Amino acid sequence: MQKALILSGLLILAMGCKKQTPIDYAVLSGKISNFEGGVLTINSMDRKLTDTINVSEDGTFKDTLRLAPSNYMLYDGKNPTLIHLNTGNDFTVNYDAKDYKNSLNITGVGAEITNYLHDKRNIEQKLQGEGNFYLLEADEYKQTANTIKDSLTAYIGSLEGISEDYKALEKRNINYAYLATLNKYKPYHSYYAKKQDVEVSESFLSELDDINYNNEEDFNFSENYKGLVTAHYRDEASKLAESDSIKQDIAFLKTVANIESETIKNNLLFQLAQNGITYTSDLQAFYDLFMANSTNEADKEKITESYNKLKAVAKGSPSPKFVDYENYAGGTTSLDDLKGKYVYIDVWATWCGPCKAEIPFLKEVEEKYHGKNIEFVSISIDRARDHEKWKAMVADKELKGIQLFADNDWNSKFVKDYLIQGIPRFILIDTEGNIINANAPRPSSPELINLFDEYKI
């Protein structure tokens, strides 16, 4: 008996000494009723990471995720669900796709922060009131923003099951959200109240004077802080652009290059470069500045890849081609069909507000150059499911020129070859099919007519 007890004790001791493998993942599961998609996407808030989660026919899903602790957006194609993931989490997300708001239910290990994030949004909306928050006059707007800040700070402090470290970070995030709200009052109030000159008291933005723009911990945690930092350096870049008579994007790269924090500097450089390099008017200078100042090798590799693709669509290079795109007027049209004429291409979509804002200006330019040796081509990159919506808008807006429907929306070879990542995008091609400008001026810009005059169109 004594020998058995000794053996048992040794066994327990051996088991206790066995090295435990640390958990480095989170488990996310759930069920979506009335779901017709088949997959969910999960995106990081900076959109650097995108992944998919398969959904069974009965709407259930389960996946093991090895992601950095942070907030993510779970998206079913219609309903976005903000979630917070951390190692060791094991929680479920259940809802009815046809009644998302009333049916969302999140439970399990680590669900407390995710539920807090949804409660937080509800509190904000309730305190902002039913009217347009940005129509409030400055004093009432600031008072309301301050009430929201105090309410959320008290609420996060009262919750159980959330670590004190997270609460401390979130309280600072709430304050940054308050400061960001103040910072955007003038442009937002001007837009919604239709006022050109909005004035506020000298003290309205005084609290922003105390912001430390070099806090890496807050930059990594808080999108609100990141937004304030970005806005600050954009303002500094505007001053440099004006004083040195240089382009805004080049000025931003030069300004950010002086940031002390490597984390913040690299993030802001890449944040601009991943889309900005496709729009810059000086590709070589832009690329050289980015490469000289970024210390993130993965980011440098991605921007170099974009740079090499963009060199292929530099001025004078043969234009990538579109072939047999559906023509609203009937039949199909290819770029080669337009040889012998200049071609001004507008890449757009029915859902794109800035694209639609250019329509009146495009009509004016088309009228001005009617009968000249130039074709105006509008290529819609709407999804196939919005094909009828495209046709209806062409008719309703009485769109002129050659109206085409791309063969595979954003994934069309023509779009990818031009590395188009944002719309509207305008391209000017010469009579031989060579590129004049892969980032041509918009119709609303006087520079477009200057460009046409330069080529005697």
Residue pairs with C-beta under 8 A, 6 or more apart in sequence:
23 87
23 88
24 66
24 87
25 64
25 65
25 66
25 87
26 64
26 65
26 66
26 67
26 85
26 86
26 87
26 88
26 89
26 90
26 110
27 62
27 63
27 64
27 65
27 89
27 90
27 91
28 53
28 61
28 62
28 63
28 65
28 74
28 83
28 85
28 89
28 91
28 92
28 93
29 60
29 61
29 62
29 63
29 91
29 92
29 93
30 60
30 61
30 62
30 92
30 93
30 94
30 95
31 58
31 59
31 60
31 61
31 92
31 94
32 55
32 59
32 61
32 76
32 94
32 95
32 96
32 97
33 59
33 95
33 96
33 97
33 98
33 103
34 59
34 96
34 97
34 98
35 55
35 59
35 76
35 97
36 97
37 55
37 76
37 77
38 54
38 55
39 52
39 53
39 54
39 55
40 52
40 53
40 55
40 61
40 74
40 75
40 76
41 50
41 51
41 52
41 53
41 74
41 75
42 50
42 51
42 52
42 53
42 65
42 72
42 73
42 74
42 75
43 49
43 50
43 51
43 72
43 73
43 75
44 50
44 67
44 70
44 72
45 70
45 71
45 72
45 73
45 223
46 271
49 67
51 65
53 61
53 63
53 74
54 61
54 63
55 61
65 85
67 85
69 85
69 86
69 87
70 84
70 85
71 82
71 83
71 84
71 85
71 117
71 223
72 82
72 83
72 84
72 85
73 80
73 81
73 82
73 83
74 80
74 81
74 82
74 83
74 93
75 81
76 97
78 97
78 100
79 95
79 97
79 100
81 93
81 95
81 104
82 114
82 117
82 118
82 121
83 93
83 106
83 114
83 117
84 110
84 113
84 114
84 117
85 110
86 110
86 113
88 109
88 110
89 108
89 109
89 110
89 111
90 108
90 109
90 110
91 106
91 107
91 108
91 109
91 110
91 111
91 114
92 106
92 107
92 108
92 111
93 104
93 105
93 106
94 103
94 104
94 105
94 106
94 107
95 103
95 104
95 105
96 103
104 118
106 114
106 115
106 118
112 159
112 160
112 161
112 162
113 162
113 166
116 155
116 156
116 159
116 162
119 155
120 152
120 155
120 156
123 148
123 151
123 152
123 155
124 148
124 152
127 144
127 147
127 148
127 151
128 144
128 148
129 144
132 192
133 141
133 144
134 141
134 185
134 188
134 189
134 191
134 192
134 193
135 189
135 192
135 193
136 144
136 189
138 185
138 189
138 200
138 201
138 204
141 185
141 189
142 182
142 185
142 204
145 178
145 181
145 182
146 178
148 178
148 181
149 174
149 175
149 177
149 178
152 174
153 171
153 174
153 175
156 162
156 167
156 170
156 171
156 174
157 167
157 171
159 167
169 217
169 218
169 221
169 222
172 218
172 221
172 222
172 225
173 218
173 221
173 222
173 224
173 225
176 218
176 222
176 224
176 225
176 228
177 224
179 207
179 208
179 211
179 224
179 228
180 224
180 227
180 228
182 204
182 205
182 207
182 208
183 205
183 208
183 228
183 231
185 198
185 200
185 204
186 198
186 200
189 195
189 198
190 196
190 197
190 198
208 228
211 228
211 232
213 228
213 229
213 232
213 233
213 264
214 259
214 260
214 261
214 264
215 225
216 261
216 263
216 264
218 225
219 225
219 226
219 229
219 261
219 263
219 264
219 267
220 263
226 267
229 264
229 268
230 268
230 271
233 252
233 255
233 256
233 259
233 268
234 252
236 255
237 248
237 251
237 252
237 254
237 255
237 256
238 248
238 251
240 246
240 251
240 254
240 255
241 247
241 248
241 250
241 251
244 251
246 254
247 280
247 281
247 282
249 272
249 276
249 279
249 280
249 286
250 280
250 282
250 285
250 286
250 289
252 272
253 269
253 272
253 273
253 286
253 289
253 290
253 293
254 289
256 265
256 268
256 269
256 272
256 293
257 265
257 269
257 289
257 292
257 293
259 265
259 268
262 295
265 293
265 294
265 295
266 294
266 295
266 296
266 299
269 290
269 293
269 294
269 299
270 294
270 296
270 299
270 302
270 303
273 286
273 290
273 294
273 299
273 303
273 306
274 302
274 303
274 306
274 421
275 421
275 422
276 286
277 283
277 286
277 287
277 290
277 303
277 306
277 307
277 310
278 306
278 310
278 419
278 420
278 421
278 422
278 439
279 422
279 439
280 286
280 439
281 439
283 307
283 310
283 311
283 314
287 303
287 304
287 307
290 300
290 303
291 300
291 303
291 304
294 300
294 303
306 419
309 417
309 419
310 419
310 438
312 417
313 319
313 320
313 417
313 418
313 419
313 435
313 438
314 435
314 438
315 435
315 436
315 437
315 438
316 434
316 435
317 434
317 435
318 433
318 434
318 435
319 335
319 427
319 429
319 433
319 434
319 435
320 413
320 414
320 417
320 418
321 334
321 335
321 336
321 414
321 433
322 334
322 335
322 379
322 404
322 406
322 407
322 412
322 413
322 414
323 334
323 335
323 336
324 332
324 333
324 334
324 407
325 332
325 333
325 334
325 379
325 404
325 405
325 406
325 407
326 332
326 404
326 405
327 333
327 402
327 403
327 404
328 391
328 394
328 403
328 404
328 405
329 402
329 403
333 377
333 402
333 404
335 343
335 429
335 433
336 433
338 375
338 377
339 431
339 432
339 433
340 373
340 431
341 373
341 374
341 375
341 431
342 373
342 374
342 375
342 428
342 429
342 430
342 431
342 436
342 455
342 457
343 374
343 375
343 377
343 427
343 428
343 429
344 365
344 374
344 375
344 376
344 377
344 426
344 427
344 428
344 429
344 440
345 377
345 378
345 379
345 426
345 427
345 428
345 429
346 355
346 358
346 362
346 376
346 377
346 378
346 379
346 424
346 425
346 426
346 443
347 379
347 381
347 415
347 418
347 420
347 423
347 424
347 425
347 426
347 427
348 355
348 356
348 358
348 378
348 379
348 380
348 381
348 423
348 424
349 355
349 380
349 381
349 382
349 423
350 356
350 380
350 382
350 386
350 389
350 390
350 393
351 382
351 386
352 423
352 424
354 423
354 424
355 423
355 424
356 397
357 444
358 424
358 442
358 443
358 444
359 397
359 399
361 442
361 443
361 444
362 376
362 378
362 401
362 443
363 399
363 400
364 443
365 376
365 443
365 448
365 449
366 376
366 400
366 401
368 449
369 376
369 452
369 457
372 457
373 431
373 457
374 452
374 457
375 401
375 402
376 400
376 401
376 402
377 401
377 402
377 404
378 399
378 401
378 402
378 403
378 404
379 404
379 405
379 406
379 414
380 390
380 403
380 404
380 405
380 406
381 406
381 409
381 410
381 412
381 415
381 423
382 389
382 390
382 405
382 409
383 409
384 409
387 405
390 405
393 399
394 403
406 412
406 414
406 415
409 415
410 420
418 425
418 427
418 438
424 442
425 439
426 439
426 440
426 441
426 442
426 443
426 448
427 435
427 437
427 438
427 439
427 440
428 435
428 436
428 437
428 440
428 451
429 435
429 436
430 436
430 455
436 451
436 455
437 451
440 448
440 451
441 447
441 448
441 451
442 448
